[in-house]
């Protein structure tokens, strides 16, 4: 017997919408309607899901669906929600990581349930319609009965779920930015150094990618702090000095980042238990001043 699942609609037809719509459709949900600023984008999503009707008018999505996902850029979520007519029995859900359901207050004032359903994943590549959401975490904010509906969707997609309060969302999203976006920055800074010994950024990325993947694997399987390797975990002051000296010649901009990250890494090395407090202080002094004398 088929479960009594809500009909889903999407306003916004980018990569997140395509991944979520295809994923939920594949798990028995009916994705019935989509609209987007570009009608061509709405049509492209409907090509993946033939039963999904593309509309020029966003209001038609609300009229057709029970749960409406607003998957537009974050800056226009409130504007989009505010332009539409809502009613009791409908649910408005946005997919921003940093914003609370307060963006949907217009929908709530007209009787709709409101919530947040954020997939903690990066969607930089081409549209992905496979099971790209399996295993990820969805952060949810809603009241019952919408809360249970969104939890069920996360489970159906093969994901984990966490429930956040509105005031939690900014810190939650900052943590995601640090491990995703700022990892890109670290790779950029790291690969800049390879030009000094005559190799291209592509060469550097190919060489360093297995190291990045190995580190992620260690984080997942060994855990913090024991996954830490390298000179700080060993208390290798001499290597730190060599790094600082080499970076100081032509890369002062990267040197400052190396020092700051090193200082944040020393407590992890100390927690791992392979260095003592005296060695930790010595390394902190080297990272701050370049000298090991305390």
C-alpha positions, 0 to 999 in steps of 0.5 A: 500500500502506497504511503500518503506522501505530500506532493512536492513542488520547487521554486528554483530549478538549480543544482540543489533542486534537481538533486533533491527533486530527483532523489525524492521522486526516486523514493516514492514522492511525487514532484508535481510542479516547478517554476524558476526565474528562467522557464528553460531551467524549469523545463530542464528539471522537468526533463528529469521528472516527466510527471513534473509540470514546469510553470511560468507562474510561481503561484501555480506551484503552490496551487499544485503542491503540498510542500513547496521547496524554495531553492532560489539563491538565499538573498531572494528567498524572502522576496519570493515567499513574500510575493506569493499567496499561501494558505493553511495546509501548504508548507513553505520550506527553504534550503538555505544553510545560514538562514532561519525559517523567519525568511518565510514569515509571510507564508506563516502569516497566511497559515502555511507551515514553514521550515528549513531543509538544508542538504549539507553537501556541495553542488559545484559541478553539473546537475547530478541526478543520482544518489548524491544525497545518500549519507549526507546530513540534512539540517532541519528546522520546523514544527510538527507535523512538518518536522516529521515530514522533513525528517522522513524525507531525509531518511528516505534520501539515505541521509542523517538529520539534525534539528536546529534552532533558528539561532544555531544556523549561522554557526552551523553554516560557518562550520560548513564554510570552513571545511568546504569553501576554505579547503578550496582556499587552502588548496589554492595557497598550497598549489601556489608554492609549486610554481617556485619549483617549476610545476603547474597548479594542475601538477600540484592538484594531481599530486595533492589530491590523494593526500587530501582524500587520505586525510578525509579518510583518516578523519572519518575512520580514526577521528580527532585528535588521533587522525593528526599527522605531520610535524606538529603531531610529532613535535618536529620543531626543526621542520617547522623552522624550515617551513617558516624560513622557506615561506618567509623568502617569497610568500609572506602572505602564505606565511601568516596563514601557515603560522595561524593554522599551526597555532590552532593545530598545536592543541590538537597535537597535544590532545593526541598525546604524542607531545608534552606541554613543554614541546607544545609551548616550544612549537607555539613560540616558533610559530609566533617568533621563528625562535624556539627559545622560551 
